[in-house]
Amino acid sequence: MATQENRRSKITRRVFRESLTELMLEKGMQKISVNEICKRADMNRSTFYAHYEDQFDLLREIEDEFLIALRKTVTESNLQNFTQKFEKYLDYLYQSGRLFTLLMNEAPGFRDRIVNEAFSLYAMRKESGLIASEDPRFAQKLYFVSGGSLLLLEKWIEGNSEITTSEMADMIYSFWDGINGTT
């Protein structure tokens, strides 16, 4: 019985996530109510509140799932080369372009969470020995470069650019290496 309830709960949560995503594409997060989500999902408000506090709690779950899947592309790959892992990371962003762009535009804290991912990626590069020293003002520089890289990624994803994932990874690497004085 518990397995069936768990499965039912997963399906219910998925339907709510899909409903919110569709509504965000239509009119933006700030204009969406719980009633609209429930109507789109064809579910009761009591069912919604059994899973979420409000529509922003649901949005946070969508963000969390996106970031978990993004991290898995790197951690679950059998690739040893960090450059290849980063390309896989960018591939995921590109393949999930619609959701990535939507979250960047509609989820208030998502951009900051993605910047924190950049810091995590940098830490992975440092642990792997690709970066030897660190500038004392590195964090400020990484915030600057991360912001520019995010804008570049958004435009790359939106524009169906002819730039390959490998070329994009190289471009972003050169920015990162430039702020650390390794180029």
N, C-alpha and C positions, 0 to 999 in steps of 0.2 A: 504493500500500500504506500509506503514512504517513497518508493521509487517512482510510482505513478504520480504522486503529488509533486515530487521534485521535477519530473518531466513536464508536468502541466505548468508548474511555476516558471520553468525555463521558456516554455512556449509563450506564456502570458507576457513575460518580460520582453521577449523578442518582438512580439506584436506591438507593445507599447513603444519600444525603441524605434521600430520601423515607422510607426504613426508619427512620432515626434520628428523624425528625420524628414518625412514627407511634408509635414506642416512647416518646418523650418525652411525648406526649399521654396515653399509657396509664399511665406510672409514674414519670416524673421522671428527669432526666439522671444523677443520682448512683447510680441502681440499674441502669443499662444497661451491659452488657458488649459487647465486640467480638464475642463468640460470638453474642449475641442479634441484633446488627445483621446479621451474616452470615447467620444463619438466616432472619431476616425478608426479607433481600435475595435469598435463595437463591443465595449466592455463597460462595466459599472464603475462609478467613482470609488465605491468601497473596495473594489478589486485593485484599482490604482493605488489607493492609500494603504492597502495591505502590503504593497511592495515599495512605495516611494512616499517621501514627505511632500514633495511638490514637483512641478515640471523641471525645476533646476536640479533636483536630486536625480531625476531620470537623465538629464543632460550630462551630469557628472558621470553616471554609469556608462554612457556612450563614450565619453572621453577616456575613461579608465580602460574600457575594452579596446579602444583604438590603440592606446599606448602599450597595453600588454601585448597585443598582436604585433605591434611595431618592434618591441624588444625581442619577442620570440623569433623574429626573422633573423636576428643576429645571434642570439644565444643558442638557438636550436640548429643553426647551420653547422655543417661539418667543416666549414672553411677555416683554415688557420690564418690566412692572410687577412689583415685588418682592412685593407683596401677593398677586397672582395666582399667582406662583411658589410662595409659601408655602402657599397653598391647595392647589396641586397636590401639594406635599409631604405635607400632611395627608391629602389624598385617598388617596395611596399607603398611608399608615399605616392608614387606615380600611379600605381594600380588602384589605390584607394583615393584617388584625386578628388572626386566629388565630395566624399565625406571629409577629407582633410581640409579642403577649401571651406566647406560649410562650417566645420568646427573652428577654423581660424577666424572666420567672420562673425560667428554667432555665439560662440562659447566664451564668456568673459575672461576666464583664466587659462584658456587652452594655449594661447601663444606663450605665456610664461612657462607652462609645463613643457612645451616643445623646446624652449631655450634651455630648460633644466636637462632635457635629453641631450642637448649639445654638450653640456658640461659632463654628462655621463660618458658620452662618446670620447670626449677629450681624455677623461680619466682612463678609459680603456686603452687609448693610444699610449698614454704615459706608462701604464702598467706593462704594456707589451714592449716597452723600451724604445718606441719610435720617437719619443720626446725626452731629451735629457735634462734640460733645465727649464726654469719657469721665471718669467718676468714678474716682479712684485705687483705690477699693475695689470696682470694678465686677465683677471676676472672682468675688469671694465672693458678691456679690449675684446674679450670673447662675447660679452653682451652686444657690443657694437657689431662684430662680425656675424654673430648669430642672427641679429635683426636683419642685416643685409642678406644673409643666406636664406632666411625664411622668405623674404620678399622675392628673391631670385627663384626659389623653389615654387612659390605660388604662381609666379608668371610662367615658369617652365611647365607646370602642370596644367594651368588654364589655357595656355597657348598651343598645346600639342607641338611643342618645339621639336626641331630636328636634332637638337643636342641629345646625345645618347646618355644613358645613366652613367656610364664610365666617364664621359667627358664632364658631366655635372659633378661627379665625385672628385675628379681631378681639380676642377675649378674651386670647389669648396675647400679641398685640402690645401690648395695654394693660399687661400685666404687665412686658414687656420695656422699654417706654417709661417706665414708672413707676420702674424701678430706675435708669434713666439720667437721670431728671429732665426728660424731654421732654414729660410730660403735666401 
